[in-house]
Amino acid sequence: MSSGRRFLVAVGVSLLVALVALVVFLLLVVGRASTRIDVLNQDGQVRDRAITALAGAVSTEQAQVRQLGGTPNVPPPQAIISAIPGATGQQGPGPSDAQVQSAVNVYLLAHPPSGTVPAAQVEAQMNAFVHRRQQTIRR
């Protein structure tokens, strides 16, 4: 086999190994993210059950007060729940640098860039994004 052919085979094998390594890495990242999502869903379900149980207890107490001829001095459970700041979900912390980098890598693999974008345009877009994000956080 000629040296040029051996070189092409070596390059091909190297690219194949790199591609397999990338696929394995992406599967691990997706699996880890899936596990985190499952944990968050379970936590949310636990909170939902607790809120439902508390709302039921308040309703029971209100019914008992009415049976004794009194007037409950507590608003209905749904009014209490809706008045709690963040009851529908407060904004959590933003993604870490590693999470952002991972998402960018995955996106760029799926959507390879074509052409170039001037650095000034990228900077302007990023500054606008950061400004909007800061406005959202301050609220």
C-alpha positions in Angstrom: 0.0 0.0 0.0 1.4 3.4 -0.9 2.2 6.0 1.8 -0.5 8.3 0.4 -3.1 5.6 0.7 -2.0 4.7 4.3 -2.2 8.4 5.2 -5.8 8.6 3.9 -6.8 5.4 5.8 -5.2 6.8 9.0 -7.1 10.1 8.6 -10.3 8.2 8.0 -9.9 6.0 11.0 -9.0 9.0 13.1 -12.1 10.8 12.0 -14.2 7.8 12.7 -12.8 7.4 16.2 -13.4 11.1 16.9 -17.0 10.9 15.6 -17.7 7.9 17.8 -16.1 9.7 20.8 -18.3 12.7 20.1 -21.5 10.6 19.9 -20.7 8.9 23.2 -20.0 12.2 24.8 -23.3 13.7 23.6 -25.2 10.6 24.8 -23.7 11.0 28.2 -24.6 14.7 28.4 -28.1 14.1 27.2 -28.5 11.2 29.8 -27.3 13.5 32.6 -29.6 16.3 31.6 -32.5 13.8 31.4 -31.7 12.6 34.9 -31.7 16.2 36.2 -35.1 16.8 34.6 -36.6 13.7 36.1 -35.4 14.8 39.6 -36.9 18.3 39.1 -40.2 16.8 38.0 -40.3 14.5 41.0 -39.6 17.5 43.3 -42.4 19.4 41.6 -44.8 16.6 42.1 -43.9 16.4 45.8 -44.5 20.1 46.2 -47.8 19.8 44.3 -49.0 17.0 46.6 -48.0 19.1 49.7 -49.9 22.1 48.4 -53.0 20.0 47.6 -52.9 18.5 51.1 -52.6 21.9 52.8 -55.4 23.3 50.6 -57.6 20.4 51.6 -56.8 20.9 55.3 -57.7 24.6 55.0 -61.0 23.7 53.3 -61.7 21.1 56.1 -61.0 23.7 58.8 -63.3 26.2 57.0 -66.1 23.7 56.8 -65.7 22.9 60.6 -65.9 26.6 61.5 -69.1 27.0 59.4 -70.6 23.9 61.1 -70.0 25.5 64.4 -71.8 28.6 63.2 -68.7 30.8 62.7 -67.4 32.5 59.7 -63.9 31.5 58.5 -61.4 34.3 58.7 -59.1 32.7 56.1 -59.4 33.1 52.4 -60.1 30.1 50.2 -57.0 27.9 49.5 -56.7 28.9 45.9 -56.6 32.6 46.9 -53.8 31.9 49.4 -51.8 29.8 46.9 -52.2 32.4 44.1 -51.1 35.2 46.4 -47.8 33.6 47.2 -44.9 35.1 45.2 -43.4 32.5 43.0 -46.2 30.0 43.6 -46.3 29.5 39.8 -42.5 29.2 39.9 -39.8 31.7 40.6 -37.1 32.0 38.1 -34.2 29.8 39.0 -30.5 30.6 38.6 -29.3 30.9 35.0 -27.3 28.2 33.4 -23.6 27.7 34.3 -20.9 28.5 31.8 -20.3 24.8 31.2 -24.0 24.3 30.5 -24.0 27.2 28.0 -20.9 25.9 26.3 -22.3 22.5 26.0 -25.6 23.8 24.5 -23.6 25.9 22.0 -21.5 22.9 21.1 -24.5 20.7 20.5 -26.3 23.5 18.5 -23.2 24.2 16.3 -22.8 20.5 15.6 -26.4 20.3 14.4 -26.3 23.7 12.6 -22.8 24.3 11.3 -22.3 28.0 10.6 -21.9 29.2 7.0 -20.2 32.5 6.1 -19.0 35.0 8.7 -20.6 37.5 11.0 -18.8 40.8 11.8 -17.6 40.9 15.4 -19.3 44.2 15.9 -22.7 42.7 15.0 -22.1 39.8 17.5 -21.1 42.3 20.2 -24.2 44.5 19.6 -26.5 41.4 19.8 -24.8 40.2 23.0 -25.0 43.6 24.6 -28.7 43.8 23.8 -29.3 40.3 25.2 -27.4 41.1 28.4 -29.3 44.3 28.9 -32.7 42.5 28.4 -31.6 39.8 30.9 -30.6 42.4 33.5 -33.9 44.1 33.1 -35.7 40.8 33.6 -33.7 40.0 36.7 -34.3 43.4 38.3 -38.1 42.9 38.2 
